Amino acid sequence: MQKSLKSAEYARFVELLAATRDAAGIKQQALAKALGRQQSFIAKYEGGERRIDVIEFIAIARALGTDPVKLFRDFVTRKPAPRTMTNKQK
């Protein structure tokens, strides 16, 4: 089994978190502040350099204003990541 940090599934998980943050209109710096962490914490997990555990996932989801259970369910059922609105859509 491949290490999860380098797996396609983990990349998809990180993409879901980043897309959820983008869709919420929250910058990395603001999310980091809400979590009591440095901005580099967000950049490292979104960049695939750092794994997050389940407790961190729950805190991140809540800080993004989303239900962690729903977000995890979306991941497991392979629902696409939320998209931000483009200028054409606004």
KAKACOR-V444995 format. One record per run of one state. SS is the DSSP state (h for helix, s for strand, l for the rest). FROM is the first residue (numbers start at 1). LEN is the number of residues. If there is no record, write none. Layout:
BEGIN
SS|FROM|LEN / SS|FROM|LEN
END
This chain:
BEGIN
l|1|3 / h|4|3 / l|7|1 / h|8|16 / l|24|4 / h|28|8 / l|36|3 / h|39|8 / l|47|7 / h|54|10 / l|64|4 / h|68|9 / l|77|14
END
